[in-house]
């Protein structure tokens, strides 16, 4: 699930950069969209880590 959401984030941010902000530079779109995708991946990973850690202390 985490990887799918990351891929979708990449595509959505790429399209937003292209259509909404009208950024023409491919490198700029790549950097922005990859940054957003990595950010989403990290946020989900941190959330899952905290949930697992909380479950471990409750036992």
N, CA and C of each residue as an Amber inpcrd file, in Angstrom:
protein
   177
   0.8250000  -1.1920000   0.0000000   0.0000000   0.0000000   0.0000000
   0.8710000   1.2580000   0.0000000   1.9260000   1.2090000   0.7830000
   2.8170000   2.3570000   0.8980000   3.4480000   2.7020000  -0.4550000
   3.8760000   1.7010000  -1.1860000   4.5170000   1.9320000  -2.4710000
   3.5260000   2.4550000  -3.5100000   2.3060000   1.9660000  -3.4640000
   1.2810000   2.4270000  -4.4080000   0.9690000   3.9020000  -4.1690000
   0.8070000   4.2790000  -2.9150000   0.5230000   5.6770000  -2.5900000
   1.6910000   6.5720000  -2.9890000   2.9050000   6.0830000  -2.8330000
   4.0780000   6.8500000  -3.2370000   4.0940000   7.0690000  -4.7510000
   3.7870000   6.0290000  -5.5180000   3.7560000   6.1490000  -6.9810000
   2.6560000   7.1010000  -7.4350000   1.5070000   7.0040000  -6.8000000
   0.3910000   7.9000000  -7.1440000   0.7480000   9.3430000  -6.8120000
   1.3840000   9.5510000  -5.6710000   1.8160000  10.8980000  -5.2830000
   2.7640000  11.4800000  -6.3150000   3.7050000  10.6630000  -6.7640000
   4.6650000  11.1090000  -7.7890000   3.9330000  11.5870000  -9.0420000
   3.0040000  10.7740000  -9.5260000   2.2840000  11.1330000 -10.7510000
   1.4090000  12.3740000 -10.5690000   0.7140000  12.4540000  -9.4470000
  -0.1730000  13.5900000  -9.2010000   0.6300000  14.8880000  -9.0960000
   1.7230000  14.8520000  -8.3700000   2.5410000  16.0640000  -8.2270000
   3.1580000  16.4500000  -9.5670000   3.5590000  15.4590000 -10.3610000
   4.0950000  15.7480000 -11.6990000   3.0440000  16.4810000 -12.5370000
   1.8080000  15.9740000 -12.5100000   0.7400000  16.6170000 -13.2810000
   0.4040000  18.0030000 -12.7490000   0.4200000  18.1680000 -11.4310000
   0.1640000  19.4900000 -10.8510000   1.2350000  20.4740000 -11.2940000
   2.4920000  20.0480000 -11.2750000   3.5740000  20.9280000 -11.7250000
   3.3970000  21.3040000 -13.1910000   2.9560000  20.3360000 -13.9950000
   2.8160000  20.5820000 -15.4240000   1.5920000  21.4260000 -15.7610000
   0.4480000  21.0880000 -15.1740000  -0.8110000  21.7370000 -15.5670000
  -1.1200000  22.9930000 -14.7560000  -0.9050000  22.9540000 -13.4480000
  -1.2970000  24.0760000 -12.6000000  -0.2090000  25.1460000 -12.5600000
   1.0130000  24.7220000 -12.2650000   2.1090000  25.6820000 -12.1440000
   2.7990000  25.9500000 -13.4780000   2.4610000  25.1610000 -14.4940000
   3.0060000  25.2980000 -15.8430000   4.5310000  25.3360000 -15.8570000
   5.1400000  24.4390000 -15.1030000   6.5930000  24.3080000 -15.0950000
   6.9850000  23.5080000 -16.3280000   7.8790000  24.0570000 -17.1340000
   8.2600000  23.3980000 -18.3710000   9.5170000  22.5500000 -18.2250000
  10.3130000  22.8300000 -17.2290000  11.5650000  22.0970000 -17.0460000
  11.2870000  20.6940000 -16.5010000  11.7150000  19.6880000 -17.2540000
  11.5210000  18.3050000 -16.8290000  12.2860000  17.9810000 -15.5650000
  13.4900000  18.5360000 -15.4360000  14.3010000  18.2800000 -14.2500000
  13.6510000  18.8600000 -12.9990000  13.1030000  20.0400000 -13.1120000
  12.4270000  20.6670000 -11.9770000  11.2100000  19.8580000 -11.5600000
  10.4150000  19.4230000 -12.5300000   9.2440000  18.5930000 -12.2150000
   9.6700000  17.2900000 -11.5660000  10.7540000  16.7080000 -12.0700000
  11.2610000  15.4530000 -11.5200000  11.6790000  15.6160000 -10.0650000
  12.4270000  16.6570000  -9.7700000  12.9150000  16.8840000  -8.4110000
  11.7520000  17.1430000  -7.4570000  10.8090000  17.9730000  -7.8630000
   9.6660000  18.2940000  -7.0010000   8.8080000  17.0630000  -6.7610000
   8.5020000  16.3150000  -7.8110000   7.6260000  15.1520000  -7.6600000
   8.3080000  14.0240000  -6.8920000   9.5780000  13.8020000  -7.1230000
  10.2910000  12.7830000  -6.3540000  10.4020000  13.1780000  -4.8870000
  10.6320000  14.4520000  -4.6300000  10.6850000  14.9280000  -3.2500000
   9.3700000  14.7050000  -2.5230000   8.2790000  14.9870000  -3.2000000
   6.9610000  14.7670000  -2.5910000   6.7130000  13.2860000  -2.3570000
   7.0870000  12.4400000  -3.3200000   6.8770000  11.0020000  -3.1810000
   7.7050000  10.4300000  -2.0300000   8.9480000  10.8500000  -1.9230000
   9.8020000  10.3890000  -0.8190000   9.2530000  10.8850000   0.5110000
   8.7630000  12.1130000   0.5360000   8.1660000  12.6490000   1.7560000
   6.9680000  11.8390000   2.2210000   6.1000000  11.4820000   1.2840000
   4.9330000  10.6540000   1.6270000   5.3820000   9.2860000   2.1210000
   6.3660000   8.7100000   1.4540000   6.8830000   7.3920000   1.8540000
   7.4210000   7.4430000   3.2830000   8.1770000   8.4830000   3.5970000
   8.7380000   8.6230000   4.9360000   7.6580000   8.8570000   5.9910000
   6.6710000   9.6740000   5.6790000   5.5870000   9.9120000   6.6360000
   4.8340000   8.6240000   6.9680000   4.5650000   7.8180000   5.9630000
   3.8670000   6.5510000   6.1980000   4.7450000   5.6070000   6.9980000
   6.0440000   5.5680000   6.6760000   6.9620000   4.6850000   7.4000000
   7.0610000   5.0810000   8.8700000   7.1310000   6.3600000   9.1490000
   7.2050000   6.8380000  10.5360000   5.9220000   6.5090000  11.2820000
   4.7920000   6.7010000  10.6250000   3.5020000   6.3810000  11.2470000
   3.4140000   4.8970000  11.5900000   3.8060000   4.0330000  10.6610000
   3.7610000   2.5930000  10.9170000   4.7250000   2.1960000  12.0230000
   5.9000000   2.8150000  12.0590000   6.8770000   2.5200000  13.1060000
   6.3190000   2.8800000  14.4780000   5.6960000   4.0370000  14.5650000
   5.1290000   4.4600000  15.8580000   3.9810000   3.5470000  16.2890000
   3.1620000   3.1000000  15.3320000   2.0720000   2.1850000  15.6650000
   2.6120000   0.8460000  16.1650000   3.6390000   0.3210000  15.5080000
   4.2380000  -0.9370000  15.9410000   4.9010000  -0.7930000  17.3010000
   5.5420000   0.3320000  17.5260000   6.2070000   0.5860000  18.8030000
   5.1760000   0.6920000  19.9240000   4.0410000   1.3470000  19.6480000
   2.9890000   1.4820000  20.6580000   2.3620000   0.1300000  20.9710000
   2.1970000  -0.7190000  19.9740000   1.6570000  -2.0530000  20.2120000
   2.6140000  -2.8920000  21.0420000   3.9020000  -2.7200000  20.8230000
   4.9080000  -3.4800000  21.5620000   4.9660000  -3.1230000  23.0210000
   4.6910000  -1.8790000  23.3780000   4.7320000  -1.4600000  24.7770000
   3.4490000  -1.8220000  25.5160000   2.3540000  -2.0040000  24.7830000
   1.0870000  -2.3560000  25.4270000   1.0470000  -3.8210000  25.8730000
   1.8380000  -4.6760000  25.2260000   1.8110000  -6.1120000  25.5330000
   2.4240000  -6.4440000  26.8370000
